[in-house]
């Protein structure tokens, strides 16, 4: 990071009333760990469900900046978390590249058309030309930053190239993603072409989010764990590395779900924070990632169905085990039927924890 970028970050942090997330992400001293939840803006909140019921569907919410702003701020008001994350979806990227997606109630995302052959890859648009079509996301970030008025930092995000590619090939969620994985084996050259196009688009998209006001970027590799270690090192890590090296203005978090086998390599990426799912202990995660990175996550989302004393005790133990270079979060997104009161118990348990001086 150069001097100009460092000065810019210092000014941004100074304008925030709560800068715990950014300080923790940069490895600076914090009095307690910051806390937020993946999927915190969503169905756990009654005000979100009420708003969603009045709309035509999920995509109307994503593509209407004023509505995306509203639901982004809801968990800040309701839960008191230390960061907002812009309400959007990772699948906006393949859509502007040329593959439209639909969100089917009760089933999830579905692509009417998918990548079948090499020529389909060639037809996709990429880079700045594609990213410019996501103006509604940038506008939502601008509105949210203004509405937050410095209360907490705002997180922007995108899907990792492999995860986006998996959806573009499979056409929907899958237990195996066998179509996508088969493409890697049968058409490795076209796979790399597609991954590079996604990467170029993602970099320009994330730069647009930062320009609009995002304070930190998270890259979600939701389907990292379905690849073999060798495939992940060939088809996933090099493209995440490009993103990390391109985004220098704000801290970057990489969260590769179920990719414990790649944690040593992820620890070598030019990112600030490494997300951890619940299948790795804090001690093992630190050993694999190394001492330089801030770690984030790890709590089993299902713990939030437990009694209050169990939630508090487990949360405090987890924070203690991770230590000071840590951002408290779940090991995946909060489940939609999680009791709201239990989410509040978790957040309050983190906020009651203070590091020894």
The 8 nearest C-alpha neighbors of each residue, nearest first, counted from 0:
[[1, 4, 247, 5, 2, 248, 3, 249],
 [2, 0, 4, 3, 5, 6, 247, 248],
 [3, 1, 5, 4, 6, 0, 7, 8],
 [4, 2, 6, 5, 1, 7, 0, 8],
 [3, 5, 7, 1, 6, 2, 248, 0],
 [4, 6, 2, 8, 7, 3, 9, 1],
 [7, 5, 9, 3, 8, 4, 2, 10],
 [6, 8, 4, 10, 5, 9, 3, 11],
 [9, 7, 11, 5, 10, 6, 12, 4],
 [8, 10, 6, 12, 11, 7, 13, 5],
 [11, 9, 13, 7, 8, 12, 6, 14],
 [10, 12, 8, 14, 13, 9, 7, 15],
 [11, 13, 9, 15, 14, 10, 18, 8],
 [12, 14, 10, 11, 15, 9, 16, 18],
 [15, 13, 11, 12, 149, 10, 16, 18],
 [16, 14, 149, 17, 12, 13, 18, 150],
 [15, 17, 150, 149, 18, 151, 14, 13],
 [18, 16, 151, 15, 19, 150, 81, 152],
 [17, 19, 21, 20, 15, 12, 22, 16],
 [20, 18, 22, 33, 21, 17, 23, 29],
 [21, 19, 23, 33, 22, 18, 24, 81],
 [20, 22, 24, 23, 18, 19, 25, 12],
 [21, 23, 27, 19, 25, 24, 20, 18],
 [22, 24, 26, 20, 25, 21, 27, 19],
 [25, 23, 21, 26, 22, 293, 271, 272],
 [24, 26, 22, 23, 27, 21, 271, 250],
 [27, 25, 23, 24, 324, 293, 22, 28],
 [28, 26, 22, 23, 25, 29, 24, 324],
 [27, 29, 26, 22, 30, 23, 323, 324],
 [30, 28, 31, 23, 27, 19, 32, 22],
 [29, 31, 354, 353, 28, 32, 19, 356],
 [32, 30, 353, 29, 354, 352, 33, 350],
 [31, 33, 326, 325, 327, 34, 29, 30],
 [34, 32, 326, 20, 19, 81, 327, 31],
 [35, 33, 327, 81, 80, 328, 326, 32],
 [34, 36, 80, 328, 81, 82, 327, 37],
 [37, 35, 39, 328, 38, 329, 333, 332],
 [36, 38, 332, 39, 333, 331, 35, 329],
 [39, 37, 332, 40, 333, 41, 36, 334],
 [38, 40, 36, 37, 41, 74, 333, 35],
 [41, 39, 38, 71, 74, 70, 73, 86],
 [42, 40, 43, 39, 47, 44, 38, 335],
 [41, 43, 335, 44, 48, 47, 45, 40],
 [42, 44, 335, 41, 339, 337, 336, 45],
 [43, 45, 42, 47, 46, 41, 48, 339],
 [46, 44, 48, 47, 49, 43, 42, 50],
 [47, 45, 49, 44, 48, 50, 73, 70],
 [46, 48, 50, 44, 45, 49, 41, 51],
 [49, 47, 51, 45, 50, 46, 42, 52],
 [50, 48, 46, 52, 47, 51, 45, 53],
 [49, 51, 47, 53, 52, 48, 46, 54],
 [50, 52, 48, 53, 54, 49, 47, 56],
 [53, 51, 49, 50, 54, 48, 55, 56],
 [54, 52, 51, 50, 49, 55, 56, 48],
 [55, 53, 51, 56, 52, 59, 50, 60],
 [56, 54, 59, 53, 57, 52, 51, 58],
 [57, 55, 54, 58, 59, 60, 51, 102],
 [56, 58, 60, 59, 61, 102, 55, 51],
 [57, 59, 61, 60, 56, 62, 102, 101],
 [60, 58, 62, 57, 61, 56, 63, 55],
 [59, 61, 58, 57, 63, 62, 66, 67],
 [62, 60, 58, 87, 59, 67, 63, 57],
 [61, 63, 59, 60, 135, 58, 64, 136],
 [62, 64, 66, 60, 65, 61, 59, 67],
 [65, 63, 139, 67, 66, 135, 138, 68],
 [64, 66, 68, 67, 63, 69, 139, 142],
 [67, 65, 69, 68, 64, 63, 60, 70],
 [68, 66, 64, 86, 70, 69, 65, 61],
 [69, 67, 143, 71, 65, 66, 139, 70],
 [68, 70, 66, 67, 72, 71, 65, 73],
 [69, 71, 73, 72, 67, 68, 40, 47],
 [72, 70, 68, 86, 85, 69, 40, 73],
 [71, 73, 75, 70, 69, 74, 68, 76],
 [72, 74, 70, 76, 75, 71, 77, 69],
 [75, 73, 77, 78, 76, 72, 40, 39],
 [76, 74, 79, 72, 73, 80, 77, 78],
 [75, 77, 74, 73, 79, 78, 72, 80],
 [78, 76, 74, 75, 79, 73, 44, 80],
 [79, 77, 74, 80, 75, 343, 76, 346],
 [78, 80, 75, 76, 77, 81, 74, 346],
 [81, 79, 35, 78, 75, 82, 34, 346],
 [80, 82, 34, 33, 151, 35, 79, 20],
 [83, 81, 151, 152, 80, 35, 153, 84],
 [82, 84, 153, 154, 71, 152, 85, 72],
 [85, 83, 154, 153, 155, 86, 71, 82],
 [84, 86, 71, 155, 87, 154, 83, 140],
 [87, 85, 67, 71, 84, 61, 40, 70],
 [86, 88, 61, 85, 89, 67, 136, 91],
 [89, 87, 90, 91, 86, 61, 157, 158],
 [88, 90, 158, 157, 91, 92, 87, 163],
 [91, 89, 92, 88, 93, 94, 163, 100],
 [90, 92, 94, 89, 93, 88, 95, 133],
 [91, 93, 90, 94, 95, 96, 89, 201],
 [94, 92, 96, 98, 95, 90, 91, 97],
 [95, 93, 99, 98, 91, 97, 96, 92],
 [96, 94, 97, 129, 92, 93, 132, 91],
 [95, 97, 124, 93, 94, 123, 129, 125],
 [98, 96, 94, 95, 123, 99, 93, 124],
 [99, 97, 94, 93, 96, 100, 112, 113],
 [98, 100, 94, 110, 97, 101, 111, 93],
 [101, 99, 110, 109, 94, 98, 108, 102],
 [100, 102, 109, 108, 103, 110, 99, 111],
 [101, 103, 108, 107, 109, 104, 57, 100],
 [102, 104, 107, 106, 108, 101, 105, 109],
 [105, 103, 106, 107, 102, 56, 57, 108],
 [104, 106, 107, 103, 102, 108, 109, 57],
 [107, 105, 103, 104, 108, 102, 109, 172],
 [106, 108, 103, 102, 105, 104, 109, 172],
 [109, 107, 102, 171, 101, 103, 100, 172],
 [108, 110, 171, 101, 100, 170, 102, 111],
 [109, 111, 100, 170, 112, 99, 101, 113],
 [112, 110, 109, 113, 100, 99, 170, 101],
 [111, 113, 110, 98, 114, 170, 99, 167],
 [114, 112, 168, 167, 170, 115, 110, 111],
 [113, 115, 168, 119, 167, 116, 120, 112],
 [114, 116, 113, 119, 168, 117, 118, 120],
 [117, 115, 118, 119, 114, 120, 189, 186],
 [116, 118, 120, 119, 189, 121, 115, 114],
 [119, 117, 121, 120, 116, 122, 115, 114],
 [118, 120, 122, 117, 121, 116, 114, 115],
 [119, 121, 117, 118, 122, 123, 193, 114],
 [120, 122, 118, 119, 123, 117, 124, 193],
 [123, 121, 119, 120, 118, 124, 97, 96],
 [124, 122, 96, 121, 120, 97, 125, 119],
 [125, 123, 96, 129, 122, 97, 128, 126],
 [126, 124, 129, 200, 196, 96, 128, 123],
 [125, 127, 200, 199, 128, 129, 203, 130],
 [126, 128, 130, 129, 203, 131, 200, 125],
 [129, 127, 126, 131, 130, 125, 124, 132],
 [128, 130, 125, 95, 127, 131, 126, 96],
 [129, 131, 127, 204, 132, 133, 128, 200],
 [130, 132, 133, 129, 128, 127, 134, 204],
 [131, 133, 130, 134, 129, 95, 128, 135],
 [134, 132, 135, 131, 136, 130, 137, 95],
 [133, 135, 137, 136, 132, 138, 131, 130],
 [134, 136, 138, 133, 137, 64, 62, 139],
 [137, 135, 139, 134, 138, 133, 140, 64],
 [136, 138, 134, 140, 139, 211, 135, 208],
 [137, 139, 141, 135, 140, 136, 64, 134],
 [140, 138, 64, 136, 142, 137, 141, 68],
 [141, 139, 143, 137, 138, 142, 211, 144],
 [140, 142, 138, 144, 211, 139, 143, 212],
 [143, 141, 139, 145, 140, 144, 146, 138],
 [142, 144, 68, 146, 140, 145, 141, 147],
 [145, 143, 147, 141, 146, 142, 140, 148],
 [144, 146, 142, 148, 143, 147, 141, 149],
 [147, 145, 143, 148, 144, 142, 68, 72],
 [148, 146, 144, 150, 149, 145, 143, 151],
 [147, 149, 145, 146, 150, 144, 15, 151],
 [148, 150, 15, 147, 151, 16, 14, 152],
 [149, 151, 16, 147, 148, 17, 15, 152],
 [152, 150, 17, 82, 149, 81, 15, 18],
 [153, 151, 82, 214, 83, 154, 18, 149],
 [154, 152, 83, 213, 214, 84, 82, 151],
 [155, 153, 84, 215, 213, 216, 214, 83],
 [156, 154, 216, 213, 85, 84, 215, 208],
 [157, 155, 217, 216, 218, 154, 158, 205],
 [158, 156, 218, 89, 219, 159, 217, 201],
 [157, 159, 219, 89, 218, 220, 163, 162],
 [158, 160, 220, 219, 162, 161, 218, 163],
 [161, 159, 163, 162, 197, 194, 198, 164],
 [162, 160, 164, 163, 235, 159, 165, 194],
 [161, 163, 165, 222, 164, 159, 160, 220],
 [164, 162, 160, 165, 166, 161, 158, 159],
 [163, 165, 167, 161, 162, 166, 160, 168],
 [166, 164, 162, 179, 168, 163, 167, 169],
 [165, 167, 169, 170, 163, 168, 164, 171],
 [168, 166, 164, 113, 165, 170, 169, 114],
 [167, 169, 114, 179, 165, 166, 113, 170],
 [168, 170, 166, 178, 171, 179, 167, 165],
 [169, 171, 110, 166, 109, 167, 113, 168],
 [172, 170, 109, 108, 169, 166, 110, 173],
 [171, 173, 166, 108, 174, 170, 107, 169],
 [174, 172, 176, 175, 171, 169, 177, 166],
 [173, 175, 176, 172, 177, 225, 222, 171],
 [174, 176, 177, 173, 225, 178, 180, 172],
 [177, 175, 173, 179, 178, 174, 180, 169],
 [176, 178, 180, 175, 179, 181, 169, 173],
 [179, 177, 181, 180, 176, 169, 182, 168],
 [178, 180, 165, 168, 182, 176, 181, 177],
 [179, 181, 177, 183, 182, 178, 176, 184],
 [180, 182, 178, 184, 183, 179, 177, 185],
 [183, 181, 185, 179, 186, 180, 184, 178],
 [184, 182, 187, 180, 181, 186, 185, 190],
 [185, 183, 181, 182, 186, 187, 180, 190],
 [186, 184, 182, 183, 181, 187, 180, 188],
 [185, 187, 182, 189, 183, 188, 184, 190],
 [188, 186, 190, 183, 189, 184, 185, 191],
 [187, 189, 191, 190, 186, 192, 183, 193],
 [190, 188, 192, 191, 186, 187, 117, 193],
 [191, 189, 187, 193, 188, 192, 183, 194],
 [190, 192, 194, 188, 193, 189, 195, 187],
 [193, 191, 189, 195, 190, 194, 196, 188],
 [192, 194, 196, 190, 191, 195, 120, 189],
 [195, 193, 191, 197, 196, 192, 160, 198],
 [194, 196, 198, 192, 197, 193, 191, 199],
 [197, 195, 193, 199, 125, 198, 194, 200],
 [196, 198, 194, 200, 195, 199, 160, 201],
 [197, 199, 195, 201, 196, 200, 160, 194],
 [198, 200, 126, 196, 202, 201, 197, 195],
 [201, 199, 126, 125, 197, 203, 198, 202],
 [202, 200, 204, 198, 203, 199, 197, 205],
 [201, 203, 205, 199, 204, 200, 242, 198],
 [202, 204, 206, 200, 201, 205, 127, 130],
 [205, 203, 201, 130, 207, 202, 206, 200],
 [206, 204, 208, 202, 207, 203, 201, 209],
 [205, 207, 209, 203, 208, 204, 210, 202],
 [206, 208, 210, 204, 205, 209, 211, 203],
 [207, 209, 205, 211, 206, 210, 213, 137],
 [210, 208, 213, 212, 206, 211, 207, 205],
 [209, 211, 207, 212, 208, 206, 213, 137],
 [212, 210, 208, 209, 141, 137, 140, 207],
 [211, 213, 209, 210, 141, 214, 140, 208],
 [214, 212, 209, 155, 153, 154, 208, 215],
 [215, 213, 153, 152, 154, 249, 212, 209],
 [216, 214, 154, 250, 249, 213, 251, 155],
 [215, 217, 155, 251, 156, 154, 252, 250],
 [216, 218, 252, 156, 251, 253, 219, 155],
 [217, 219, 253, 157, 158, 159, 156, 252],
 [220, 218, 158, 254, 159, 221, 157, 255],
 [221, 219, 255, 159, 223, 162, 222, 254],
 [220, 222, 256, 219, 223, 162, 255, 158],
 [223, 221, 162, 224, 220, 225, 256, 255],
 [224, 222, 220, 255, 225, 258, 221, 256],
 [223, 225, 257, 258, 222, 226, 256, 255],
 [224, 226, 223, 222, 227, 175, 176, 257],
 [227, 225, 224, 231, 230, 223, 228, 180],
 [226, 228, 230, 229, 231, 225, 224, 232],
 [229, 227, 231, 230, 232, 226, 260, 261],
 [228, 230, 232, 227, 231, 233, 226, 234],
 [231, 229, 233, 227, 232, 228, 234, 226],
 [230, 232, 235, 228, 234, 229, 233, 226],
 [231, 233, 229, 236, 230, 235, 234, 228],
 [234, 232, 230, 231, 235, 229, 236, 237],
 [233, 235, 231, 230, 232, 236, 237, 161],
 [236, 234, 231, 161, 238, 237, 232, 233],
 [235, 237, 239, 232, 238, 240, 231, 234],
 [238, 236, 240, 239, 235, 241, 233, 234],
 [239, 237, 241, 240, 236, 235, 198, 242],
 [240, 238, 242, 236, 241, 237, 243, 235],
 [239, 241, 237, 243, 238, 242, 236, 268],
 [242, 240, 238, 244, 239, 243, 245, 237],
 [241, 243, 245, 239, 240, 244, 202, 246],
 [244, 242, 240, 246, 269, 245, 241, 270],
 [243, 245, 241, 242, 246, 269, 240, 247],
 [244, 246, 242, 243, 241, 247, 202, 240],
 [247, 245, 243, 244, 248, 242, 249, 206],
 [246, 248, 249, 245, 0, 244, 250, 243],
 [247, 249, 4, 246, 250, 8, 209, 0],
 [248, 250, 215, 247, 214, 251, 246, 216],
 [251, 249, 215, 271, 216, 24, 252, 25],
 [250, 252, 216, 270, 271, 217, 215, 272],
 [251, 253, 272, 217, 273, 271, 270, 218],
 [254, 252, 218, 273, 217, 274, 272, 255],
 [253, 255, 274, 219, 273, 220, 256, 218],
 [256, 254, 220, 223, 258, 221, 219, 253],
 [255, 257, 221, 258, 223, 276, 224, 254],
 [258, 256, 224, 259, 223, 255, 276, 278],
 [259, 257, 224, 260, 261, 256, 255, 223],
 [258, 260, 262, 261, 257, 279, 278, 256],
 [259, 261, 258, 262, 228, 263, 257, 224],
 [262, 260, 259, 264, 258, 263, 265, 228],
 [261, 263, 265, 259, 264, 288, 287, 260],
 [264, 262, 287, 288, 266, 265, 261, 267],
 [265, 263, 267, 266, 261, 262, 268, 288],
 [266, 264, 262, 268, 267, 263, 261, 288],
 [265, 267, 288, 263, 264, 268, 262, 289],
 [266, 268, 264, 265, 269, 263, 288, 270],
 [269, 267, 265, 270, 266, 240, 264, 243],
 [268, 270, 243, 244, 267, 271, 240, 266],
 [271, 269, 251, 268, 243, 272, 252, 250],
 [270, 272, 251, 292, 250, 24, 252, 25],
 [271, 273, 252, 293, 294, 292, 270, 24],
 [274, 272, 294, 253, 252, 254, 295, 293],
 [273, 275, 254, 295, 296, 253, 294, 272],
 [276, 274, 297, 296, 295, 330, 273, 277],
 [330, 275, 277, 297, 278, 256, 331, 296],
 [278, 276, 297, 330, 299, 279, 298, 275],
 [279, 277, 276, 280, 257, 297, 259, 275],
 [280, 278, 277, 284, 283, 281, 276, 259],
 [279, 281, 283, 282, 284, 278, 277, 297],
 [282, 280, 284, 321, 283, 320, 285, 279],
 [281, 283, 285, 280, 284, 286, 320, 321],
 [282, 284, 286, 280, 285, 281, 287, 279],
 [285, 283, 281, 287, 286, 282, 288, 280],
 [284, 286, 288, 282, 283, 287, 289, 281],
 [285, 287, 283, 284, 289, 288, 282, 290],
 [288, 286, 263, 284, 285, 289, 262, 283],
 [289, 287, 266, 263, 285, 262, 286, 284],
 [290, 288, 286, 285, 287, 291, 266, 292],
 [289, 291, 292, 285, 288, 286, 293, 324],
 [290, 292, 289, 293, 26, 288, 266, 271],
 [293, 291, 272, 271, 290, 294, 273, 289],
 [292, 294, 324, 272, 325, 24, 26, 271],
 [295, 293, 325, 273, 272, 274, 292, 326],
 [296, 294, 326, 274, 325, 327, 275, 273],
 [295, 297, 328, 329, 330, 275, 327, 274],
 [296, 298, 330, 277, 276, 275, 329, 299],
 [299, 297, 329, 330, 277, 296, 300, 328],
 [298, 300, 277, 301, 302, 330, 329, 297],
 [301, 299, 302, 333, 329, 303, 298, 331],
 [300, 302, 303, 299, 304, 305, 334, 337],
 [303, 301, 304, 305, 300, 299, 310, 298],
 [302, 304, 301, 305, 341, 300, 342, 310],
 [303, 305, 302, 301, 337, 306, 338, 341],
 [306, 304, 302, 303, 309, 310, 307, 301],
 [307, 305, 309, 308, 310, 304, 303, 341],
 [308, 306, 310, 309, 311, 305, 344, 341],
 [307, 309, 311, 310, 306, 312, 305, 313],
 [308, 310, 312, 306, 307, 311, 313, 305],
 [311, 309, 307, 313, 308, 312, 314, 305],
 [312, 310, 314, 308, 309, 348, 313, 315],
 [311, 313, 309, 315, 314, 310, 308, 316],
 [314, 312, 316, 310, 315, 311, 309, 317],
 [313, 315, 317, 311, 316, 312, 310, 318],
 [316, 314, 318, 312, 317, 313, 319, 311],
 [315, 317, 319, 313, 314, 318, 320, 312],
 [316, 318, 320, 314, 319, 315, 313, 321],
 [319, 317, 315, 321, 320, 316, 322, 314],
 [318, 320, 316, 322, 317, 321, 315, 354],
 [321, 319, 317, 318, 322, 281, 316, 282],
 [322, 320, 318, 281, 319, 325, 317, 323],
 [323, 321, 319, 320, 324, 318, 325, 354],
 [322, 324, 325, 321, 32, 29, 354, 28],
 [325, 323, 293, 26, 322, 23, 294, 321],
 [324, 326, 294, 293, 323, 295, 32, 321],
 [327, 325, 295, 33, 32, 34, 294, 328],
 [326, 328, 34, 296, 295, 33, 32, 325],
 [329, 327, 296, 36, 35, 34, 295, 326],
 [328, 330, 298, 296, 331, 297, 300, 299],
 [276, 329, 331, 297, 277, 296, 298, 299],
 [332, 330, 329, 276, 37, 333, 300, 299],
 [331, 333, 37, 38, 334, 329, 36, 330],
 [332, 334, 38, 300, 37, 335, 331, 39],
 [333, 335, 337, 336, 332, 300, 43, 301],
 [336, 334, 42, 43, 337, 333, 41, 338],
 [337, 335, 334, 338, 43, 42, 339, 333],
 [336, 338, 334, 335, 339, 43, 304, 303],
 [339, 337, 341, 340, 336, 342, 304, 43],
 [338, 340, 342, 341, 43, 337, 343, 44],
 [341, 339, 343, 342, 338, 344, 337, 345],
 [342, 340, 344, 343, 338, 339, 303, 345],
 [343, 341, 339, 345, 344, 340, 346, 303],
 [342, 344, 346, 340, 341, 345, 78, 347],
 [345, 343, 341, 347, 342, 346, 348, 340],
 [344, 346, 348, 342, 343, 347, 341, 310],
 [347, 345, 343, 349, 348, 344, 350, 342],
 [346, 348, 350, 344, 349, 345, 343, 351],
 [349, 347, 345, 351, 346, 311, 350, 344],
 [350, 348, 346, 352, 347, 351, 345, 34],
 [349, 351, 347, 352, 348, 346, 31, 32],
 [352, 350, 348, 349, 347, 353, 31, 346],
 [351, 353, 349, 350, 31, 348, 354, 315],
 [354, 352, 31, 30, 355, 351, 350, 32],
 [355, 353, 31, 30, 356, 352, 323, 322],
 [354, 356, 353, 30, 31, 352, 323, 322],
 [355, 354, 30, 353, 29, 28, 31, 323]]
